[in-house]
Amino acid sequence: MAFQISLPIPIPIQAVPRKTDPLIKCITDNKAERLRKLIRGRDINGLYPSEDWKDDVTPLSAAVLCRNEEICSYLLGESADPNKPSTNGQTPLHYAALTTGVSLNIVKRLLAAKANPNGQGLQILSPLQCAVDRDREDIVKALIEAGASPERNYGMNQELDKKVERMIHQLSSQGELFEKVHLFFSLSCAVRTKTQIEVYRIYNEHFFQEDPFNHIILFEVYFGVIGPGAEQYRQSAIKFLKDTKTTDRYIEGVIKRFPRIPQEYWLYPLNCLYVALCISKSIFPQIFSDLVSILTYRLQHSGNAQGEIINHLILKILSVMMQKTSEQKLGLNLSVYEKLCKSLLPLTRPDYSSLIGVWTYGLFACIYDIAPELVALCGLSPVPEMILNTAEIDMDEVMKKKLQKLDESLRHPAGSSAVDSLCAETAALSTSSKKKKKKKKKIQQELRSQESEQQDKEEPYPDTVVTSIEESNSSVQPFTHPDEISREWRQISRRWRSKLEKLANMDFSNTNRLGNLTLVLTEEFRIAKGSDGTEVFLGLRDDGTEVAVKRMIKSNYQVLRNEEKFLRLFDSPSIVRYVDFAKDKDFGYLVLQLCEYTLEEYIQDHLPDDSAERSLVLKKLVKEVLCSLQVLHDQQTKVLHRDIKPQNVLIDTKGKARLADFGISRRLNLSQTTLRTSSAGTRCWKAKETLDEEANIGYKRSSDIQVAGMLVYYILSRGHHPFGKGPRCEVNILEGRYSLEHLDDDVAKDLVEWMINENPNERPTVEQTLSHAFFWTDDRRVRYLKILGNEKEAENCRNADEELLNAIAKYSEGKSFSEWKTKLPSELVQKLDNKKKAYPENTLGLLRFIRNLHEHYKAEAVKINLMALFPDLFGSLYIFAKERGWNSRESVRMDIKSAS
């Protein structure tokens, strides 16, 4: 028996029976032309009575109730509001879910017109719950894909709650999105029925999973549990951060996610960020700068209660950051503090509460300690008496003294201000007011210049600045202990920070000297070890630069010298930087740029949790590896790497992949294309021709390409090898037997297959790999689809050959574009359909539609993100066009070339 839905009635209903409005009657009688006439001059979003439905409904709701897709499309095209509730509180989506026989297309059209998938207002049940009650799994899926939350109104009816739980569980096997929705929903269910200890045990391994819609992570939901046991959840969350040492990971994740988190969810990450910063031992300068930008932008300048809570939290977070950076004595760019001053200044107005005022002036007091000239120049008023009185109660003694010092400087600036003392001429000690004004103006100009420079250099998530390194004398001998050397440390690495901090503060008697380097040759400071006895240690140059010191025994000395030779040859951001070389009677030492991880480590443990972000990172890594190889294969260098593998690609502090380890690399002569030498490389990471002893083909740049293709697959599949693993791997390479089962992207598969081709002559050059469609931007991919839409087959889409339609249908079955008209704005589809005979809802029709949209409706075209609407469209059609020979046509090739 279906659950009986009882809904609130927001507007009182008159007791008299309803008489159906003529407008509604037109819809129930399916008289579309009469409806078009009647609707003129009437409110398309008005509520009109219906005797049959005992409700007052909009024309759109009536069309949904009548299951009339044509009228729905017409009304949406005329700007009908898909969120307008009826008198009984039902939106069109509610009625779609509750009415037997409503097509999924109608639901998709409503959602495409921005219908709120969670319903509108305070309905007792959400559209999703209504769909579950009617066993409409197809509608539930569409609602979830549009962002509906199964938690909405959960707990109102136990019987229905169980049905929702069962259906969400069933859907969890149908893709990553549904799996994540189930994960977050099941946590909220578990909190109601299980103990905190049980909930932690089940969910802690998933804490860094990200909600696909609001972008908060499971850890933040767990931390934010409310109710009688809330403190237990909070304390166990704090313990989790400490025990797993994931505080830095969490903070970095917040920086990346926060711009995408809707305001209604801000309190989740802000509360967790405050705790994480309190736990963190220190804060990197770039983290400080990034957080200042993110948090100050979110300060609320309106007087509502929620805004007060957000401001208070942000100010607390900024205060912790100021305290940490002050303790570390970090030198931050003055423009960061200036930005902070400008953002905080509005919060000192008297219309903000004393609580906000105390925290704001407290922050100014901390900034005054570091950069008094900025506070003096920003126009801050003296500390109001109310703030000073509040501070007497709420602040500790240290902060009270800082606040008093700030107040004194603001009330009596003459003769003692920080600006005046800065402006005073050092030599002449002049007190000229004109000079002071010029100096103040100069300070302001310098600050603006610094801020401009910082903005010019900004990257999405930059790391700390990498300093240039000058080579020191490589003939220096190691292990001398000078009486006194001033040891600096420029903090860049995050992974090795604790060890470097220990090294920087270690007694000189316990360290070794290698020219201008300090290092300790013990296992504690060893960061890598090779099978040939090679060891890599952490080191610090006298200028504070962090380095890696590669030590190799004399028996392998020539290998190290060979690597040094090639590193000196390259001056590229794609290759690990060479710093220095030295030797003693037992070892050779190669000093290199310090990186964070090998590619193998990074792929296994350090990729983003969010799938979309992870895909972008993996594609970036692939491109960076190929760019590294491009440096080697360049006609000016002509170097063969000969040992490409995950362990020989390093990830620097900015997350950039760099090729490394050139110990067995060789350089081709000017006219040489092939190197004939003994077999090189690591097991399972060798080209076919180097394994086939009888072939005698030698080693070419195409040999590097095949192994690089294996590495590309390894990256994109997150750790898999196309030729398998174990003893059969090299046999499979020889026989050309491979599997790309861990790749879903057809275009990526096409690139990998090209690179790992068993015939060296059929493999691409590195330049050709970088020009492959896998790396095309979205704009270029759309341009390609427009090109295909110009072809005669697409132009003839309304009378297409049946064989062609069947062939292309195989590439669209089950894909996002199979019912493409329901995904596009209905009014736009109607506009183009009405120009000629309607476009057929097949792939050829879509290609022609895209071509005409971009050719004749450019203003509308720029509003449509085709790659987001149809993520698998380009890949499917690129492979189809390639296999049908379309990509080889002169018209397509010339257009592609002109688009590149």
Number of C-alpha atoms within 10 A of each C-alpha: 4 8 11 7 10 9 13 13 13 14 10 8 14 7 6 6 11 17 12 17 14 15 23 24 16 19 22 17 9 16 13 16 10 13 19 14 11 13 13 9 7 10 12 18 19 15 19 21 22 21 13 9 12 15 19 25 27 27 28 29 29 25 27 26 23 21 20 19 18 12 23 25 23 18 23 20 17 12 12 21 22 26 24 23 24 22 21 18 22 28 27 29 33 28 23 27 28 22 17 13 12 20 17 17 16 23 26 22 22 27 23 18 23 14 22 19 24 24 24 19 14 12 21 16 22 27 29 30 27 24 24 24 22 16 17 20 17 13 26 25 19 18 24 19 17 18 17 21 20 24 20 16 17 21 13 11 12 10 11 19 19 12 15 23 18 12 17 23 18 14 17 16 12 11 9 12 18 19 17 18 25 21 20 23 18 17 18 17 16 16 19 12 10 12 13 17 11 12 19 20 9 11 17 14 11 16 17 19 19 23 18 18 17 17 19 24 24 22 23 21 18 25 21 19 17 13 9 7 12 14 14 14 22 19 11 16 22 16 13 17 19 14 10 8 13 14 22 21 14 19 21 14 16 21 17 15 17 20 13 11 17 12 12 9 13 15 17 19 24 20 18 22 21 20 18 21 20 16 16 17 11 16 19 20 20 17 19 17 17 18 20 21 16 15 22 19 11 17 20 17 12 11 11 9 9 13 15 19 13 20 22 19 21 23 23 19 23 23 18 17 23 18 17 20 17 16 10 13 10 13 10 15 15 17 20 19 21 22 17 21 22 16 17 20 17 15 21 22 11 11 11 15 14 18 14 21 26 25 26 24 27 23 24 26 23 19 21 21 14 18 17 19 22 25 25 19 16 13 12 19 14 15 20 15 9 12 21 20 12 14 23 12 9 14 16 10 11 8 17 18 13 19 25 15 14 24 20 15 19 18 11 11 14 11 10 11 17 20 23 21 15 15 24 18 15 9 6 7 10 12 14 11 12 9 15 19 14 12 18 18 14 13 18 17 12 14 20 15 13 16 17 13 12 14 10 9 9 11 9 7 13 14 20 15 14 13 10 9 14 9 11 15 12 17 12 15 14 18 16 12 15 10 7 7 11 7 17 14 17 17 19 23 20 14 13 17 13 11 14 23 12 11 22 20 11 13 9 17 9 10 18 18 20 25 20 16 23 26 25 19 16 10 12 10 18 19 16 14 14 9 6 10 11 17 19 22 22 25 29 26 23 16 14 18 20 25 25 21 28 22 23 23 19 15 12 15 17 15 18 24 17 16 20 22 14 20 20 12 13 16 12 13 15 21 24 24 23 23 22 24 23 19 20 15 8 11 17 23 25 21 26 22 18 24 25 19 20 19 24 20 16 18 20 11 8 14 16 20 16 16 15 10 12 15 14 11 18 19 16 15 23 22 18 21 22 24 23 22 25 20 21 25 22 12 11 9 17 19 23 24 24 25 23 27 22 22 15 16 25 26 22 19 20 16 19 18 29 26 28 23 23 23 20 16 19 18 16 17 12 10 6 10 14 16 16 11 11 8 16 17 17 11 13 22 24 25 29 25 23 22 18 14 11 8 10 12 15 17 23 21 24 26 26 23 25 28 22 27 25 25 27 29 24 21 23 24 18 17 17 20 22 25 23 18 12 10 10 12 19 21 16 17 24 18 12 14 14 15 13 18 10 16 15 13 13 18 21 21 22 16 21 22 20 18 28 30 20 20 15 20 9 12 21 20 17 23 14 11 22 19 12 14 18 19 18 14 10 14 12 15 22 20 19 24 19 21 22 26 23 19 18 11 19 21 19 15 22 17 10 15 11 9 9 12 15 10 12 19 15 12 18 18 11 10 15 14 21 19 18 17 21 22 20 18 19 21 17 16 20 16 13 17 14 11 9 8 9 15 21 16 17 19 22 25 23 23 25 26 24 22 25 18 20 16 11 11 15 11 10 11 17 11 8 13 14 20 14 10 14 15 14 19 24 20 21 18 21 21 18 17 17 12 11 13 10 17 19 13 13 10 14 18 15 13 16 16 8 8 13 9
